[in-house]
């Protein structure tokens, strides 16, 4: 007994493209892989919805902040006017100021606890960190959470609340590295919760929003292909 042979024929679409369809009108050849299996009379609504999905710009988030990934893996963040938002801070001093700005209670705490130890550390910074760093007094355990968390021993141990701020700021100079996990030892020392600077929140929020948008976009695209191949789409036009 001879096997059943699938019937097919070639048809010409309005745009002049020739495609091969089976006996049920579904496209077999002559078009992109994602459109194969789609009924030829569903091609117009299918391609229209595909273009709509492709045109979804996942890089634009709240406030017009734009985030995207480059081919090399670099991450770019821009504000609503298209100006790049710096991913790094120029110095620890800049990051300390941003941390204090995000936590007014921390600023007041450092002011209230300013003493000769903080002044000595400030003077050491002003001298360009020349000479021995101010040392922690004997038996002073105020900064144990920071010293333990960051492995500071001997002369490297934190000696003042001002130094505690500088130690907390990561040497990577990346805003996104100032995380709640990075801040918790300082929070343990001062006795209240701390919030990362606004600059530290921008990139992770933009990245998360972009990823969610891309996932939703892919899900809708997969759903479209499933509906088009498994049934029929509402007609918009006749392609030939």
N, C-alpha and C positions, 0 to 999 in steps of 0.2 A: 504493500500500500504506500503510495507516494505521500510524503509529508505535506502538510498544509503550507502553502506559500503565501507570505504576507503581500497583500496588494498595496501598491503605492503609485503615486503619480507626481509629476512636477507641475507647479502652478506659479504664475507670475504675480507678484504683489504690485500695489500701486506705485511703489517707489522703483519698480523695475527689477527688484531682487527676485530670483527664482528659488523656490524652496521645495523640498520633497515632503509630501504628506502621506500618511497611511490611509487605509480605507475609512478610518474614523475621523479624518481631517486633522490629525495631530502631526506637528512638524517633526521630521526625522533628520533632515540635512539642510545645509544652505544658510544656517543662521548660528548665532552664538549658542554655546552649550546650555546656558541657563534657560534659553527659550525653547529648547528641544523638548518635545512632549506637550507643548502648549497647543491648544486647538488654533488652527490658522485664523479662525474668525475671532479669536480672543487676543490676537497678537497686538492690536492697537491699544486696548485697555491695559494689557500686560506691560507693554513698553512704556506707556504713559505713566503708570504707577511706578515702574522701575526708575524712570527719570526723576520722578518726584522724590523718591527715596534717595537717589544719588545726589540730589540737590540739597539735601538736609545738611546744614553746616553745624556739625557737632562741636566746632572749636569756639563758638560764641556762647558765653555764659551770662550770668546775672551782671548787670551794670555794663554790659558790652565788653567785659574782660574776655580776651581771646587767647585760647591755649591750643597748641598743636605740637605734634612730634615731628621731627625732621628725620630724613632717611638714616642719618648717622646716629640716631637715638637722642639727639639733643632736644631739650624741652624749651619751648618759647612761650612766654606769657606777655601779653600786651593789654594795655588799658583800652577804654572805649574809643580813644582817638587813634589807636594803632601804635602808640608809643610803647617801646619795650619796658617792662617792669623788671627791675634788677632782681636776679635770683640770688645775688651775693651781697653782703655788706662790706664796706670798704675797710672797716676796722672794728675791733671789739667795742670801742667806745661808742660807735654808732649803734651797735646792737644793744648795748647796755641801756642807752637812752631810749631805744624803742621798747625794751622790756619794761622799763620804769613807766613809760607813757601808757603802756597797756595795763599796768597794775599800779594805780595811784596809792593803794594801801602799802605796797612795797616801797614806793618812794618815801612815804611818810615814815615807815619803819626804819629805813636806812638813815633818814635825817635824825630821827629820835635816838638812834643807836650809834650816831657818829661819835667817834672818840679818837684818841691818839693813835690807835691801831689803824683805823681807816685813813687818817691823815698821813700816817707814815707810808701806807701803801700808795696813796695818791701822789705823794712827793717822789716815791720811787718810780712811779710811772712817768712823772714829769721829767725825771732825769734820764729818761730813755731806758729804764730798767738797768741802769749801771749800778754796780755795787751789790752787796748782799740783799736779798729780798727780806722784808720784815718777817720775823718769826713769830710763831704761835707761843703764847705764854705757857709755862708748865701747868699741867692739869686742866687746861682749858678745853672742854669737850663740846663747845658750842657748834663746831663745824664738823663733828664726826660723820654725819650723813654724807656730806660732800667729800670729805677725805676718803671715806670707805668706798663710796660709789665711783670716784674717779681715780682711786688708787694712789692718793697723795701721801707720801711718807717723808719723814725727815724735814729738810728745809723747804720741801715743796708743799707742805701742809698749809691749808688756808689759815690766814691770820686775822682777817677782819671781814665785816659784812660787805665792804666795798670789793675786797678781793673775791668774796663769794660770788658776787655778780659776774666778775670777769672770768672766774673759773667755770661758771655755768655756761657761758657762751662758748660754743664749739669752735675749735680752731679751723674747721673746714670753711668758715665764713659763708656758709649757705644758710639762708633764712629758714628753709624747710627742715634743717637739722635742729632747730630750737623747738623741740617737741615737748609734750607733757611729761614724757619719760625723762627727758633731759632736765626738766625743771623740778621734778619731785624732790631731789635732795635739798635744793634751796628752800622749797616749800616746807620741808621737815624742819629746817633750821629756823625759819621765821614764824612757823605755826599757822599758816593759812595757804589756801590754794592759789596757784598762779596761772595766768593765762599767757599763751605765747603771743608775741607781737603780731599785729595785723599782717605784716609782711610774711610771717611764717605760715599763715593760714591760707594765703592766696593760691599758691601753686597746688597744694594737695586738694583744695576744694575744686579748683578748675580741672585738675586731673580726674577727680572722681566724677564730676558732672560730665566731662567728655567721655569717659569710659561708659557711664550709664547710657548716654545718648548713642554711642556706637553699638552697644549691646542691643538696645531697643531697635536701632536701625537694622541690624543683622537679623533680629528676630522677625521683624516685619517683612524683610526681604525673603527669608526662608518660608514664612507663612504664605506669601504671595506665590512663590514657586509651587508650594504644595497645593494651593487652591487651584492654580492654573493647570497643573498636570493631573490633578485628581478629579476635576470637574470642569465647570464652565464659569467664566467671568461675565459680569453684566456687560453687554455689548455697548460700545461707544461709536463704532463705525465699521464699515466693511472694507478690508484691506485690498480686495481685488474684485 
